[in-house]
Amino acid sequence: MIINAFLRWVETAKAGDRARAASALARAYANASIGNDERHAAEMAMIFLLDDPAPKVRLALAEAIADHADAPRAVILPLSEDQPEIAAQVILRSQVLTDADLVDLAARASDMTRALIAHRPSVSRVVCAAVIEVGSVFDALTLLENEGACIGARSLKRICERHGDDAEIRARLLERDDLPSDARHALVEKVGAALAGDALIQAVVGGGRIERVAREACDVATIALAAELETGELDRLVEHLRVCGRLTPVLLMQALCAGRIAFFAATMVNLSGQSEKRVRSILADGRRQAICALFETAGLGSDISALFAEAVLLWRKDARDGGGRMTVTARLAMRTREARDAASAALLEMIEGLAIAEQRQSARSFALLAAQDAA
C-alpha cells in the first residue's frame, strides 16, 4: 500500500523530491528493510522510475542501487544504457552485469561505454578481448593500466596489431612480463619503422642509411630477445620470424657470431624440418660436409653455407679451447676477407662491421680500466 501511495505521489512531485524518494526507495530495497510483498512492489516502482523524464531521478536511483549484488536486472540493464553520467554508476560498480552483458555493451554502445567497462575494478579475459577488438587506443591503454584487467596473450597480440603504432601503447606493452615473444618482436619492428619515419632522424642519418640502420637495430634487439626465452617460447618466436620473412642470412649470422646457439639451432630445426636432436648433433659434432648439407636443407644457398659452416667450426673451437684473444667474429672476418663474391658480400660486410664494433667496445673497456687504475 505504501508503494501504491508512492506511485500516486510521484505523478505530481517535483523532480528534486522524486530524486530523493527514488534514492530512499532503492536503499530500502537494497537493505532488505521491507517485506517480500513490498519488496516486489518496490521493484516495480523502480522499474517505473526508469521512465522518469528527469535525469536526476534516474541518477539517484542508479547511485543507490549500483552496489547491491541482488539488484533487479530489469533495473540495472536499462540504467547501464542511460545517459553517460547515469550509466557510469552501474557500469563501473554493479556486480549484476555479467560478462555477456558487458560484451554486448562493448559491441554496440558508445566509446564512453567501452571506456567505462575498461575502468571496472575487475575485467575478465573475455570482456577485455571484446573491448580490445572494437575499442580505441584509449580503451586499450585503460585496460593495460588497469591492474584488475585480465588480458590474455591473444588479446595482447591483438593490441599490437591494432594499436602498435602508438608510442604509449608500445611502452605499456613492452613493460609487461606476459607479453608473448612474437608480439614483443612485432613491437620492436614497429619501433624501428617509427624511427625510420622520423623526419629529424632522416635529416641527421640520411634517407639512404636510415632503413639499413633501423634493420640492423631490429636484428640486434631480436637476438637479445631470443637470449631471454625458454625453449617453447623461443620456438614460437622463430616461427613468427619465419612467417614474417625475418629469418634472413644476416640475422642468422649475427646470432651465430653472438653465440646465440640455442636460437640458431631452433631456426635450423624450423627451416630444415629435421629433429632438434639431429640438428644439435650436427652443429656440435658434424663434419663440415654435414654442416653445409644441413644449412642447404634449411634454404641457405651453397654459396653461403660454407661461410656459416666456418662460423660453426670457429664457435666449436672456442667452446672446446675456452676462446682466445680474438672473437669468433674477428677470426671469421679475417678468414673470409679475401673470399668476397656477390652472394656473400652482405654477410661479409656485416661480419666485418661486427668485428669493428667489438674492437671499439674492447677499446672502451680498456680505457675505462686504465683510468680506474690511474685513479
C-alpha positions as MATLAB code, in Angstrom:
seq = 'MIINAFLRWVETAKAGDRARAASALARAYANASIGNDERHAAEMAMIFLLDDPAPKVRLALAEAIADHADAPRAVILPLSEDQPEIAAQVILRSQVLTDADLVDLAARASDMTRALIAHRPSVSRVVCAAVIEVGSVFDALTLLENEGACIGARSLKRICERHGDDAEIRARLLERDDLPSDARHALVEKVGAALAGDALIQAVVGGGRIERVAREACDVATIALAAELETGELDRLVEHLRVCGRLTPVLLMQALCAGRIAFFAATMVNLSGQSEKRVRSILADGRRQAICALFETAGLGSDISALFAEAVLLWRKDARDGGGRMTVTARLAMRTREARDAASAALLEMIEGLAIAEQRQSARSFALLAAQDAA';
ca = [
       0.000    0.000    0.000;
       2.888    2.334    0.762;
       4.269    1.730   -2.714;
       0.891    2.496   -4.300;
       0.820    5.773   -2.444;
       4.372    6.486   -3.596;
       3.448    5.959   -7.238;
       0.457    8.318   -6.928;
       2.670   10.901   -5.258;
       5.340   10.651   -7.992;
       2.867   11.891  -10.594;
       2.733   15.380   -9.043;
       6.008   15.690   -7.060;
       8.864   17.950   -8.166;
      11.970   16.413   -9.758;
      14.183   17.046   -6.698;
      11.650   15.393   -4.397;
      11.278   12.473   -6.789;
      15.066   12.005   -6.865;
      15.257   11.875   -3.068;
      12.356    9.457   -2.963;
      13.952    7.225   -5.625;
      17.152    7.086   -3.599;
      15.284    6.187   -0.410;
      13.277    3.508   -2.228;
      16.397    1.901   -3.704;
      18.234    1.951   -0.371;
      15.272    0.351    1.356;
      15.226   -2.388   -1.306;
      18.978   -2.940   -1.011;
      18.910   -3.075    2.800;
      16.074   -5.617    2.817;
      14.219   -3.435    5.309;
      10.840   -4.233    3.745;
       8.814   -7.452    3.444;
       8.628   -9.689    0.397;
       5.390   -8.206   -0.920;
       6.622   -4.658   -0.507;
       9.965   -5.699   -1.975;
       8.249   -6.828   -5.170;
       6.237   -3.623   -5.243;
       9.444   -1.600   -4.723;
      10.996   -3.370   -7.687;
       8.001   -2.421   -9.823;
       8.290    1.158   -8.610;
      11.987    1.333   -9.548;
      11.194   -0.034  -12.995;
       8.507    2.637  -13.295;
      11.071    5.326  -12.358;
      13.283    4.287  -15.283;
      10.886    6.287  -17.469;
      11.094    9.430  -15.337;
      11.850   12.376  -17.650;
      14.232   13.988  -15.129;
      17.807   12.558  -15.403;
      18.478   13.433  -11.739;
      15.804   10.930  -10.688;
      17.357    8.100  -12.658;
      20.817    9.146  -11.440;
      19.674    8.999   -7.818;
      18.248    5.548   -8.460;
      21.485    4.348  -10.092;
      23.682    5.711   -7.300;
      21.593    3.999   -4.628;
      21.213    0.589   -6.303;
      24.517    0.118   -8.215;
      26.441   -1.597   -5.394;
      23.667   -4.014   -4.488;
      24.610   -7.520   -5.655;
      20.952   -8.624   -5.847;
      19.603   -5.563   -7.626;
      16.938   -6.405  -10.235;
      18.394   -6.913  -13.710;
      15.286   -5.198  -15.060;
      16.561   -2.046  -13.347;
      20.328   -2.435  -13.829;
      20.368   -3.187  -17.561;
      18.315   -0.136  -18.646;
      20.377    2.094  -16.354;
      23.581    0.773  -17.970;
      22.345    2.155  -21.304;
      21.119    5.501  -19.977;
      22.945    8.825  -20.268;
      26.716    8.532  -19.608;
      26.588   10.040  -16.107;
      23.843    7.619  -15.105;
      25.243    4.574  -16.917;
      28.653    5.152  -15.340;
      27.289    4.434  -11.852;
      26.108    0.997  -12.903;
      28.809    0.009  -15.383;
      31.640    0.862  -13.001;
      30.117   -0.664   -9.884;
      27.393   -3.234  -10.493;
      28.074   -6.928   -9.927;
      24.778   -7.755  -11.586;
      26.201   -7.137  -15.053;
      27.525  -10.435  -16.411;
      30.380  -10.919  -18.862;
      27.777  -11.464  -21.572;
      26.098   -8.149  -20.670;
      29.418   -6.292  -20.785;
      30.479   -7.898  -24.067;
      27.141   -6.900  -25.598;
      27.526   -3.345  -24.295;
      31.083   -3.111  -25.636;
      29.971   -4.281  -29.074;
      27.037   -1.931  -29.609;
      27.448    1.012  -27.251;
      29.478    4.210  -27.444;
      33.186    4.878  -26.921;
      32.297    6.267  -23.484;
      30.622    2.987  -22.509;
      33.651    0.952  -23.563;
      35.903    3.275  -21.570;
      33.698    2.742  -18.506;
      33.855   -1.031  -18.941;
      37.647   -0.867  -19.203;
      37.739    1.075  -15.911;
      35.821   -1.552  -13.915;
      37.732   -2.822  -10.849;
      37.734   -6.304  -12.356;
      37.547   -7.043  -16.075;
      37.504  -10.674  -17.195;
      39.548  -12.063  -20.052;
      36.549  -12.385  -22.367;
      35.397   -8.814  -21.684;
      38.931   -7.499  -22.249;
      39.017   -9.319  -25.586;
      35.699   -7.744  -26.638;
      36.788   -4.222  -25.700;
      40.157   -4.642  -27.411;
      38.562   -5.953  -30.597;
      36.291   -2.957  -31.144;
      37.734   -0.284  -28.848;
      40.050    2.643  -29.377;
      43.658    3.299  -28.373;
      42.321    4.934  -25.206;
      40.361    1.788  -24.297;
      43.421   -0.410  -24.813;
      45.561    1.926  -22.695;
      42.933    1.924  -19.963;
      42.936   -1.870  -19.823;
      46.743   -2.012  -19.829;
      46.813    0.403  -16.886;
      44.027   -1.400  -15.006;
      45.543   -3.921  -12.578;
      42.172   -5.649  -12.355;
      42.013   -6.347  -16.103;
      42.833   -9.931  -17.072;
      44.264   -9.585  -20.584;
      45.083  -12.852  -22.347;
      48.067  -13.451  -24.609;
      45.898  -13.395  -27.727;
      44.403  -10.050  -26.704;
      47.861   -8.599  -26.075;
      48.846   -9.605  -29.595;
      45.635   -8.062  -30.903;
      46.532   -4.767  -29.216;
      49.910   -4.941  -31.001;
      48.197   -5.497  -34.330;
      45.572   -2.760  -33.931;
      47.408   -0.094  -31.959;
      51.110   -0.954  -32.076;
      51.874    2.246  -33.970;
      51.010    4.278  -30.868;
      54.118    5.056  -28.791;
      52.351    4.908  -25.427;
      50.766    1.563  -26.276;
      54.177    0.177  -27.206;
      55.698    1.427  -23.971;
      52.926   -0.139  -21.864;
      53.119   -3.461  -23.686;
      56.898   -3.723  -23.500;
      56.715   -3.255  -19.724;
      54.684   -6.457  -19.357;
      56.334   -9.758  -18.481;
      53.428  -11.705  -20.003;
      53.772  -10.213  -23.491;
      54.304  -13.117  -25.946;
      57.655  -13.115  -27.728;
      56.148  -12.814  -31.211;
      54.169   -9.754  -30.114;
      57.269   -8.287  -28.478;
      59.188   -8.729  -31.718;
      56.356   -7.134  -33.700;
      56.626   -4.101  -31.429;
      60.385   -3.977  -31.986;
      59.684   -3.844  -35.710;
      57.181   -1.040  -35.201;
      59.729    0.908  -33.152;
      62.213    0.516  -35.995;
      59.629    1.687  -38.519;
      58.777    4.687  -36.337;
      62.429    5.665  -36.072;
      62.956    5.232  -39.797;
      59.988    7.504  -40.479;
      61.068   10.241  -38.088;
      61.881   13.426  -40.010;
      64.665   14.501  -37.627;
      66.406   11.123  -37.783;
      66.101   11.089  -41.570;
      67.720   14.519  -41.689;
      70.583   13.522  -39.388;
      71.276    9.987  -40.634;
      70.199   10.405  -44.229;
      67.490    8.660  -46.189;
      69.902    6.199  -47.761;
      71.211    4.814  -44.470;
      68.179    5.007  -42.212;
      66.495    1.805  -43.437;
      69.693   -0.229  -43.028;
      70.401    1.229  -39.590;
      66.831    0.514  -38.465;
      67.035   -3.046  -39.828;
      70.309   -3.701  -38.005;
      68.908   -2.290  -34.766;
      65.860   -4.558  -35.037;
      68.077   -7.577  -35.667;
      70.178   -6.788  -32.594;
      67.016   -6.395  -30.500;
      65.636   -9.682  -31.860;
      68.770  -11.588  -30.897;
      68.751  -10.017  -27.431;
      65.100  -11.004  -27.042;
      65.806  -14.585  -28.106;
      68.503  -14.909  -25.438;
      65.889  -14.424  -22.687;
      63.379  -17.055  -23.835;
      62.714  -20.621  -22.775;
      62.545  -23.357  -25.423;
      58.788  -23.276  -26.086;
      58.611  -19.510  -26.364;
      61.806  -19.499  -28.450;
      60.201  -21.865  -30.957;
      57.182  -19.564  -31.199;
      59.438  -16.587  -31.846;
      61.305  -18.463  -34.582;
      58.041  -19.443  -36.271;
      56.856  -15.822  -36.094;
      60.116  -14.630  -37.660;
      59.820  -17.226  -40.421;
      56.246  -16.211  -41.251;
      57.290  -12.529  -41.290;
      60.241  -13.267  -43.570;
      62.756  -12.106  -40.929;
      64.918  -15.233  -40.774;
      67.450  -13.704  -43.127;
      71.037  -14.948  -43.544;
      72.262  -11.705  -41.978;
      70.156  -12.254  -38.838;
      71.249  -15.901  -38.604;
      74.913  -14.996  -38.949;
      74.563  -12.288  -36.320;
      73.048  -14.819  -33.935;
      75.832  -17.301  -34.628;
      78.583  -14.738  -34.165;
      76.933  -13.558  -30.937;
      76.956  -17.113  -29.587;
      73.155  -17.441  -29.504;
      73.391  -21.118  -30.348;
      70.016  -22.112  -28.897;
      68.286  -19.554  -31.121;
      70.383  -20.533  -34.156;
      69.641  -24.235  -33.583;
      65.910  -23.507  -33.241;
      65.945  -21.701  -36.595;
      67.674  -24.644  -38.244;
      65.081  -27.043  -36.812;
      62.285  -24.833  -38.104;
      63.745  -24.250  -41.557;
      65.167  -27.727  -42.243;
      62.324  -29.809  -40.821;
      64.835  -32.061  -39.070;
      64.587  -33.059  -35.411;
      66.115  -30.900  -32.722;
      68.317  -33.796  -31.606;
      69.784  -34.263  -35.103;
      70.330  -30.544  -35.672;
      72.115  -30.099  -32.356;
      74.235  -33.192  -33.048;
      75.338  -31.857  -36.438;
      76.133  -28.420  -35.033;
      78.093  -29.897  -32.133;
      79.937  -32.787  -33.796;
      79.160  -32.990  -37.512;
      81.793  -32.708  -40.220;
      81.945  -29.666  -42.477;
      80.124  -31.500  -45.266;
      77.250  -32.482  -42.938;
      77.008  -28.931  -41.595;
      76.826  -27.490  -45.113;
      74.186  -30.070  -46.052;
      72.081  -29.047  -43.030;
      72.279  -25.385  -43.981;
      71.370  -26.076  -47.591;
      68.384  -28.142  -46.437;
      67.337  -25.121  -44.362;
      67.335  -22.991  -47.503;
      70.749  -21.340  -47.352;
      72.448  -21.320  -50.732;
      75.542  -23.417  -51.310;
      77.491  -20.199  -51.900;
      76.982  -19.029  -48.312;
      76.548  -22.342  -46.474;
      80.344  -22.698  -46.393;
      80.601  -19.352  -44.622;
      78.090  -20.497  -41.999;
      79.941  -23.802  -41.628;
      83.170  -21.881  -40.993;
      81.425  -19.872  -38.283;
      80.154  -23.067  -36.625;
      83.622  -24.620  -36.650;
      85.129  -21.474  -35.111;
      82.412  -21.461  -32.455;
      83.167  -25.120  -31.691;
      86.861  -24.381  -31.317;
      86.084  -21.538  -28.935;
      83.818  -23.796  -26.866;
      86.490  -26.513  -26.736;
      89.567  -24.366  -26.105;
      87.985  -21.679  -23.952;
      88.379  -18.952  -26.576;
      91.336  -16.743  -27.331;
      92.121  -13.090  -27.633;
      90.217  -12.873  -30.906;
      86.484  -13.401  -31.067;
      84.706  -15.717  -33.473;
      83.558  -12.655  -35.388;
      87.077  -11.259  -35.771;
      88.558  -14.581  -36.863;
      85.724  -15.176  -39.305;
      86.267  -11.722  -40.785;
      89.996  -12.432  -41.253;
      89.483  -15.865  -42.815;
      86.882  -14.698  -45.320;
      88.236  -11.258  -46.191;
      89.662  -12.474  -49.484;
      86.715  -14.655  -50.429;
      84.316  -11.891  -51.377;
      81.721  -12.632  -54.019;
      78.322  -11.175  -54.875;
      76.324  -13.747  -52.925;
      78.206  -13.378  -49.644;
      79.033   -9.665  -49.874;
      76.254   -8.560  -47.496;
      77.192  -11.212  -44.948;
      80.876  -10.380  -45.096;
      80.171   -6.664  -44.746;
      78.022   -7.381  -41.696;
      80.672   -9.651  -40.149;
      83.358   -7.056  -40.648;
      81.089   -4.414  -39.111;
      80.504   -6.638  -36.081;
      84.233   -7.211  -35.690;
      84.920   -3.468  -35.759;
      82.136   -2.851  -33.229;
      83.658   -5.484  -30.920;
      87.079   -3.861  -31.216;
      85.656   -0.456  -30.357;
      83.885   -1.872  -27.309;
      87.108   -3.577  -26.196;
      88.952   -0.282  -26.578;
      86.372    1.490  -24.424;
      86.644   -1.188  -21.727;
      90.455   -0.976  -21.824;
      90.388    2.807  -21.486;
      87.954    2.598  -18.581;
      90.103    0.081  -16.716;
      93.232    2.173  -17.354;
      91.513    5.256  -15.967;
      90.422    3.358  -12.869;
      93.969    2.028  -12.274;
      95.408    5.534  -12.664;
      92.969    6.877  -10.105;
];
